[in-house]
């Protein structure tokens, strides 16, 4: 039996709807994939450096932010 995590109500003007949020009880086992329309092959995501064209491992990938004035602002932490 699912356990209620939260109980409350949502109001839409004069109408109030009671709501119970319950924890998931099973894993549906559904997985979504992207595929190439032309031949049905699986499409993967690869992280390739735009400067040298090499594919980078996850440990070599850092995070950065961009603004309109600067192309990117590199962070010193790797993740």
Secondary structure by P-SEA (a helix, b strand, c coil): ccccccccccccccbbbbbbbbcccccccbbbbbbccccccbbbbbbccccccccccccccccccccccccbbbbcccc
